[in-house]
Amino acid sequence: MNAQQGLPKEVCIILTYRCNAKCNMCDVWHYPTKAGEEIIVEDINKLPSGLRFINITGGEPFIRRDIEDIITAVRKKTNRIVISNNGFFTDRIVQLCTKYPDLGIRISTEGLQKTNDAIRRIPDGFDRTLRTLLTLRRMGVKDIGFGMTVQDINCKDLLPLYELSDALGYEFATATLHNSHYFHKLDNMIKDKEMVCNEFSKLIKELLKSRSLKKWYRAYFNFGLMNYIYGGKRFLPCEMGTESCFIDPSGDVLACNGMDEKVPMGNIRENSFEEIWNSAEADNVRNIVKSCQKQCWMVGSAAPVMKKYLLKPTFWVLKNKIRVMLNKEPLLCFPDKKA
């Protein structure tokens, strides 16, 4: 056994690869897992307690009929849970949030109605999303919002969707196209980088104009997305497999979901989490992460290190918040910018 590795602070649990959406940037729906082979409560009970944050995702997590039992188990491990979903299973979402109104709900929404429904290919998907969020708000659920993956065909909806979320008092999370084994995609690509990043720059300015400290740091995160699109080196180190990790539907513990090939540290059905986390195989995976050149900037890999290395994001936030207050444009420079 190697020297003890500090336990992760954040964990993302992928409950299933079954999905009722057929998004253009994700082919997971072509490769669904089987219900009887997915991780269960007994597996989740092996996770360490005292985690700062757990994200529940899929596939579509609300396809799981036992999601209430899953969340009951997860709540013993952390005080903050956010479920990423597509908003289709309104009744199941409402039922779960009736029992646990402190849950976070992020509904993947790829723009306004026409664009969203074209990308996600769920009948009346945008309408279902809005109805679900409005129902949750009437119930008093506070931690709700949109999650948007920005690409060429929906970037013009980025600012309008943010403005809608802001008017309704919702959270607004962003991502951009990535390739990995998780998405079963290696050909996702932003074609018109200038156009897409121009829309991100508008969002960044609006976030900095707000009175919300959280939104100021989200401006920095979105600045990182622009940098990623331009092919720049990550602003902060990637510490996946150290600060955070993923558990996939088979029980495999993964450093991240961004690698082109799946490289498990171990399986939670076969060993305790601590044994996996401190194994030689886990150290080998961490070395792979250290040498990774993909420069991904997903919220799962960026948020933990933004919290750990707070000085750099804070300096950027203060500098650009002052500029916006003086009616100047934020400084969005990319020394590694590639055409």
TIVO-599282 format. One record per residue (C-alpha): residue number from 0; residue in one letter; x, z negated, y negated. Coordinates in steps of 0.05 Angstrom, whole numbers, plus 5000, padded with zeros to 4 digits. Each point is the difference from the previous one (the first is absolute). Layout:
N
<NUM; 'A'; <X; Z; Y>>
...
END
This chain:
339
<0; 'M'; <5000; 5000; 5000>>
<1; 'N'; <5026; 5019; 4931>>
<2; 'A'; <5002; 4955; 4939>>
<3; 'Q'; <4930; 4983; 4976>>
<4; 'Q'; <4969; 5052; 4955>>
<5; 'G'; <4953; 4973; 4947>>
<6; 'L'; <4928; 5016; 5017>>
<7; 'P'; <4964; 5055; 4961>>
<8; 'K'; <4957; 4982; 4940>>
<9; 'E'; <4950; 5057; 5008>>
<10; 'V'; <4971; 5036; 5061>>
<11; 'C'; <4958; 5062; 5006>>
<12; 'I'; <4956; 5003; 5063>>
<13; 'I'; <4978; 5070; 5022>>
<14; 'L'; <4938; 4983; 5041>>
<15; 'T'; <4985; 5069; 5026>>
<16; 'Y'; <5018; 5074; 4994>>
<17; 'R'; <4927; 5019; 5009>>
<18; 'C'; <4973; 5029; 4935>>
<19; 'N'; <4936; 5035; 4978>>
<20; 'A'; <5035; 5033; 4941>>
<21; 'K'; <5038; 5066; 5006>>
<22; 'C'; <5046; 4995; 4940>>
<23; 'N'; <5045; 5059; 4983>>
<24; 'M'; <5062; 4956; 4992>>
<25; 'C'; <4991; 4960; 5065>>
<26; 'D'; <4991; 5025; 5071>>
<27; 'V'; <4990; 4932; 5032>>
<28; 'W'; <4929; 5020; 5019>>
<29; 'H'; <5029; 5051; 5048>>
<30; 'Y'; <5034; 4943; 5038>>
<31; 'P'; <4950; 4943; 5008>>
<32; 'T'; <5017; 4938; 5039>>
<33; 'K'; <4954; 4976; 5055>>
<34; 'A'; <4956; 4940; 4984>>
<35; 'G'; <5021; 4962; 5062>>
<36; 'E'; <5074; 5008; 4986>>
<37; 'E'; <5003; 4974; 4928>>
<38; 'I'; <5026; 4932; 4979>>
<39; 'I'; <4952; 4942; 5005>>
<40; 'V'; <4993; 4929; 4971>>
<41; 'E'; <5048; 4971; 5051>>
<42; 'D'; <5055; 5047; 4975>>
<43; 'I'; <4986; 4983; 4927>>
<44; 'N'; <5004; 4926; 5016>>
<45; 'K'; <5074; 5011; 5014>>
<46; 'L'; <5015; 5017; 4927>>
<47; 'P'; <5035; 4946; 4958>>
<48; 'S'; <4958; 4957; 4954>>
<49; 'G'; <5011; 4992; 4926>>
<50; 'L'; <5006; 5074; 4985>>
<51; 'R'; <4993; 5019; 4927>>
<52; 'F'; <4956; 5061; 5013>>
<53; 'I'; <4970; 5040; 5058>>
<54; 'N'; <4973; 5071; 4992>>
<55; 'I'; <4951; 5025; 5052>>
<56; 'T'; <4998; 5075; 5009>>
<57; 'G'; <4991; 5057; 5049>>
<58; 'G'; <4976; 5054; 5015>>
<59; 'E'; <4935; 4970; 4977>>
<60; 'P'; <5001; 4925; 5014>>
<61; 'F'; <4924; 4992; 4995>>
<62; 'I'; <4993; 5044; 5062>>
<63; 'R'; <5022; 4937; 5037>>
<64; 'R'; <4936; 4965; 5023>>
<65; 'D'; <5039; 4934; 5005>>
<66; 'I'; <5027; 5003; 4929>>
<67; 'E'; <4967; 4934; 4982>>
<68; 'D'; <5036; 4965; 5057>>
<69; 'I'; <5065; 5033; 4978>>
<70; 'I'; <4993; 4977; 4928>>
<71; 'T'; <4982; 4930; 5022>>
<72; 'A'; <5067; 4998; 5037>>
<73; 'V'; <5038; 5032; 4943>>
<74; 'R'; <4974; 4948; 4950>>
<75; 'K'; <5039; 4947; 5037>>
<76; 'K'; <5064; 5036; 4983>>
<77; 'T'; <4992; 5013; 4925>>
<78; 'N'; <4958; 4985; 4939>>
<79; 'R'; <4998; 5072; 4976>>
<80; 'I'; <4972; 5058; 5041>>
<81; 'V'; <4985; 5070; 4975>>
<82; 'I'; <4965; 5050; 5045>>
<83; 'S'; <5014; 5073; 4986>>
<84; 'N'; <4942; 5044; 5024>>
<85; 'N'; <4959; 5062; 4983>>
<86; 'G'; <4935; 4965; 4980>>
<87; 'F'; <4957; 5036; 5051>>
<88; 'F'; <4977; 4939; 5040>>
<89; 'T'; <4964; 4965; 4944>>
<90; 'D'; <4959; 4953; 5043>>
<91; 'R'; <5061; 4975; 5038>>
<92; 'I'; <5039; 4990; 4935>>
<93; 'V'; <4942; 4962; 4968>>
<94; 'Q'; <4991; 4957; 5062>>
<95; 'L'; <5073; 4981; 5002>>
<96; 'C'; <5004; 4986; 4925>>
<97; 'T'; <4936; 4958; 5004>>
<98; 'K'; <5039; 4954; 5047>>
<99; 'Y'; <5066; 5006; 4963>>
<100; 'P'; <4988; 5017; 4927>>
<101; 'D'; <5072; 4988; 4981>>
<102; 'L'; <5024; 5062; 5038>>
<103; 'G'; <5032; 5058; 4963>>
<104; 'I'; <4968; 5068; 5013>>
<105; 'R'; <5036; 5064; 4980>>
<106; 'I'; <4961; 5064; 5014>>
<107; 'S'; <5042; 5063; 5005>>
<108; 'T'; <4972; 5047; 4948>>
<109; 'E'; <5035; 5066; 4984>>
<110; 'G'; <4969; 5013; 4932>>
<111; 'L'; <4930; 5012; 4974>>
<112; 'Q'; <4944; 5024; 5045>>
<113; 'K'; <5017; 5074; 5011>>
<114; 'T'; <5075; 4989; 5010>>
<115; 'N'; <4993; 4938; 5042>>
<116; 'D'; <4950; 5030; 5048>>
<117; 'A'; <5041; 5063; 5007>>
<118; 'I'; <5063; 4962; 5018>>
<119; 'R'; <4971; 4945; 5045>>
<120; 'R'; <4945; 5043; 5031>>
<121; 'I'; <4951; 4943; 5008>>
<122; 'P'; <4929; 5021; 4984>>
<123; 'D'; <4979; 4969; 4933>>
<124; 'G'; <5065; 4960; 5003>>
<125; 'F'; <5006; 4986; 4926>>
<126; 'D'; <4927; 4978; 4996>>
<127; 'R'; <5010; 4953; 5059>>
<128; 'T'; <5062; 4971; 4967>>
<129; 'L'; <4965; 4986; 4935>>
<130; 'R'; <4939; 4970; 5034>>
<131; 'T'; <5044; 4955; 5042>>
<132; 'L'; <5040; 4975; 4940>>
<133; 'L'; <4938; 4989; 4958>>
<134; 'T'; <4967; 4961; 5056>>
<135; 'L'; <5062; 4956; 5008>>
<136; 'R'; <5002; 4987; 4925>>
<137; 'R'; <4926; 4979; 5000>>
<138; 'M'; <5018; 4952; 5056>>
<139; 'G'; <5054; 4969; 4957>>
<140; 'V'; <5060; 5028; 5037>>
<141; 'K'; <5054; 5006; 4948>>
<142; 'D'; <5061; 5031; 5033>>
<143; 'I'; <4975; 5072; 5009>>
<144; 'G'; <5024; 5068; 4978>>
<145; 'F'; <5024; 5070; 5012>>
<146; 'G'; <5063; 5025; 5034>>
<147; 'M'; <5021; 5071; 4983>>
<148; 'T'; <5053; 5044; 5032>>
<149; 'V'; <5020; 5049; 4945>>
<150; 'Q'; <5017; 5072; 5015>>
<151; 'D'; <4995; 5068; 4966>>
<152; 'I'; <4926; 5011; 5014>>
<153; 'N'; <4976; 4933; 4974>>
<154; 'C'; <5050; 4980; 4946>>
<155; 'K'; <4952; 5019; 4944>>
<156; 'D'; <4953; 4947; 5026>>
<157; 'L'; <5052; 4945; 4996>>
<158; 'L'; <4986; 4976; 4929>>
<159; 'P'; <4924; 5009; 5004>>
<160; 'L'; <4997; 4960; 5065>>
<161; 'Y'; <5043; 4946; 4968>>
<162; 'E'; <4954; 4999; 4939>>
<163; 'L'; <4940; 4993; 5046>>
<164; 'S'; <5032; 4942; 5038>>
<165; 'D'; <5020; 4967; 4935>>
<166; 'A'; <4930; 5006; 4971>>
<167; 'L'; <4971; 4969; 5064>>
<168; 'G'; <5052; 4946; 5003>>
<169; 'Y'; <5030; 5025; 5066>>
<170; 'E'; <5071; 5000; 5024>>
<171; 'F'; <5036; 5067; 5002>>
<172; 'A'; <5056; 5013; 5050>>
<173; 'T'; <5041; 5064; 5004>>
<174; 'A'; <5044; 5038; 5049>>
<175; 'T'; <5026; 5070; 5007>>
<176; 'L'; <5015; 5046; 5058>>
<177; 'H'; <5048; 4975; 5053>>
<178; 'N'; <5020; 5027; 5068>>
<179; 'S'; <5009; 4957; 5063>>
<180; 'H'; <4981; 4989; 5072>>
<181; 'Y'; <4944; 4956; 4974>>
<182; 'F'; <4965; 5058; 4966>>
<183; 'H'; <5021; 5050; 5053>>
<184; 'K'; <5023; 5043; 4942>>
<185; 'L'; <5068; 5027; 4981>>
<186; 'D'; <4976; 5055; 4952>>
<187; 'N'; <4965; 4961; 4944>>
<188; 'M'; <5029; 5024; 4934>>
<189; 'I'; <4986; 4997; 4926>>
<190; 'K'; <5005; 5072; 4977>>
<191; 'D'; <4992; 4993; 4924>>
<192; 'K'; <5040; 4937; 4986>>
<193; 'E'; <4996; 5007; 4925>>
<194; 'M'; <4924; 5004; 5001>>
<195; 'V'; <4991; 4941; 5047>>
<196; 'C'; <5051; 4957; 4964>>
<197; 'N'; <4969; 5016; 4933>>
<198; 'E'; <4935; 4968; 5025>>
<199; 'F'; <5039; 4940; 5025>>
<200; 'S'; <5032; 4993; 4931>>
<201; 'K'; <4930; 4997; 4968>>
<202; 'L'; <4980; 4945; 5049>>
<203; 'I'; <5064; 4961; 4986>>
<204; 'K'; <4986; 5000; 4925>>
<205; 'E'; <4928; 4976; 5011>>
<206; 'L'; <5024; 4944; 5046>>
<207; 'L'; <5051; 4978; 4949>>
<208; 'K'; <4947; 5000; 4945>>
<209; 'S'; <4958; 4950; 5038>>
<210; 'R'; <5003; 4925; 4992>>
<211; 'S'; <5011; 4989; 5074>>
<212; 'L'; <5068; 4977; 5024>>
<213; 'K'; <4984; 5027; 5069>>
<214; 'K'; <4986; 5069; 4971>>
<215; 'W'; <5067; 5000; 4964>>
<216; 'Y'; <5036; 4991; 5066>>
<217; 'R'; <4956; 5053; 5031>>
<218; 'A'; <5026; 5046; 4946>>
<219; 'Y'; <5070; 4988; 5026>>
<220; 'F'; <4976; 5014; 5071>>
<221; 'N'; <4970; 5066; 4977>>
<222; 'F'; <5065; 5016; 4964>>
<223; 'G'; <5032; 4991; 5069>>
<224; 'L'; <4950; 5050; 5029>>
<225; 'M'; <5021; 5051; 4947>>
<226; 'N'; <5073; 4988; 5017>>
<227; 'Y'; <4984; 5010; 5074>>
<228; 'I'; <4964; 5066; 4987>>
<229; 'Y'; <5060; 5024; 4960>>
<230; 'G'; <5046; 4983; 5059>>
<231; 'G'; <5035; 4942; 4967>>
<232; 'K'; <5033; 4940; 5033>>
<233; 'R'; <4955; 4939; 5007>>
<234; 'F'; <5002; 4954; 4941>>
<235; 'L'; <5005; 4939; 5046>>
<236; 'P'; <5029; 4992; 5070>>
<237; 'C'; <4955; 5010; 5061>>
<238; 'E'; <4997; 4936; 5040>>
<239; 'M'; <4947; 5018; 5051>>
<240; 'G'; <5012; 4963; 5064>>
<241; 'T'; <5026; 4941; 4959>>
<242; 'E'; <4950; 4984; 4945>>
<243; 'S'; <4941; 5032; 5035>>
<244; 'C'; <4980; 5039; 5062>>
<245; 'F'; <4944; 5037; 5036>>
<246; 'I'; <4963; 4985; 5065>>
<247; 'D'; <4970; 5063; 5030>>
<248; 'P'; <4939; 5006; 5046>>
<249; 'S'; <5042; 4996; 5063>>
<250; 'G'; <5033; 4934; 4977>>
<251; 'D'; <5066; 5032; 4981>>
<252; 'V'; <5035; 4965; 4942>>
<253; 'L'; <5027; 5052; 4952>>
<254; 'A'; <5045; 4993; 4940>>
<255; 'C'; <4956; 5050; 4963>>
<256; 'N'; <4952; 5058; 5009>>
<257; 'G'; <5042; 5049; 4961>>
<258; 'M'; <5051; 5023; 5052>>
<259; 'D'; <4995; 5069; 5030>>
<260; 'E'; <5004; 4969; 5070>>
<261; 'K'; <4972; 4934; 5024>>
<262; 'V'; <5054; 4948; 5011>>
<263; 'P'; <4972; 4934; 5025>>
<264; 'M'; <5034; 4933; 4994>>
<265; 'G'; <4961; 4976; 5061>>
<266; 'N'; <4928; 4989; 5022>>
<267; 'I'; <4960; 4939; 4983>>
<268; 'R'; <4963; 5003; 5066>>
<269; 'E'; <5066; 4990; 5038>>
<270; 'N'; <5037; 4949; 4957>>
<271; 'S'; <4987; 4950; 4945>>
<272; 'F'; <5006; 5026; 4929>>
<273; 'E'; <5061; 4955; 4987>>
<274; 'E'; <5035; 5028; 5062>>
<275; 'I'; <4987; 5071; 4976>>
<276; 'W'; <5020; 4986; 4929>>
<277; 'N'; <5067; 4969; 5020>>
<278; 'S'; <5017; 5049; 5055>>
<279; 'A'; <5059; 5048; 5002>>
<280; 'E'; <4950; 5058; 5000>>
<281; 'A'; <4970; 4974; 4935>>
<282; 'D'; <5070; 4998; 4969>>
<283; 'N'; <5012; 5071; 5023>>
<284; 'V'; <4935; 5022; 4966>>
<285; 'R'; <5021; 4964; 4936>>
<286; 'N'; <5065; 5039; 5001>>
<287; 'I'; <4960; 5064; 5006>>
<288; 'V'; <4960; 4979; 4939>>
<289; 'K'; <5064; 4987; 4961>>
<290; 'S'; <5026; 5070; 5014>>
<291; 'C'; <4932; 5034; 4989>>
<292; 'Q'; <5003; 5055; 4948>>
<293; 'K'; <4925; 5014; 4993>>
<294; 'Q'; <4995; 4959; 4935>>
<295; 'C'; <4926; 4985; 5014>>
<296; 'W'; <4961; 4963; 4946>>
<297; 'M'; <4937; 4973; 5034>>
<298; 'V'; <4967; 4936; 4977>>
<299; 'G'; <5019; 4967; 5066>>
<300; 'S'; <5074; 5012; 4988>>
<301; 'A'; <5000; 4994; 4924>>
<302; 'A'; <4957; 4939; 4986>>
<303; 'P'; <5041; 4949; 5039>>
<304; 'V'; <5066; 5020; 4967>>
<305; 'M'; <4967; 5004; 4931>>
<306; 'K'; <4983; 4927; 5010>>
<307; 'K'; <5069; 4983; 5028>>
<308; 'Y'; <5041; 5038; 4947>>
<309; 'L'; <4954; 4984; 4942>>
<310; 'L'; <5051; 5009; 4944>>
<311; 'K'; <5005; 5076; 5003>>
<312; 'P'; <4925; 5014; 4999>>
<313; 'T'; <4990; 4946; 4946>>
<314; 'F'; <5053; 5031; 4955>>
<315; 'W'; <4967; 5069; 5007>>
<316; 'V'; <4931; 4970; 4988>>
<317; 'L'; <5021; 4962; 4937>>
<318; 'K'; <5037; 5060; 4971>>
<319; 'N'; <4943; 5049; 5011>>
<320; 'K'; <4944; 4951; 4982>>
<321; 'I'; <5033; 4992; 4932>>
<322; 'R'; <5007; 5075; 4992>>
<323; 'V'; <4926; 5010; 5015>>
<324; 'M'; <4981; 4945; 4951>>
<325; 'L'; <5040; 5038; 4947>>
<326; 'N'; <4962; 5064; 5017>>
<327; 'K'; <5061; 5031; 5035>>
<328; 'E'; <5001; 5034; 5067>>
<329; 'P'; <5027; 4961; 5060>>
<330; 'L'; <5071; 5018; 5020>>
<331; 'L'; <4991; 5039; 5065>>
<332; 'C'; <5070; 5025; 5016>>
<333; 'F'; <5023; 5026; 5068>>
<334; 'P'; <5075; 5010; 5006>>
<335; 'D'; <4993; 5025; 5072>>
<336; 'K'; <4942; 5047; 4983>>
<337; 'K'; <4998; 5060; 5046>>
<338; 'A'; <4959; 5063; 4988>>
END
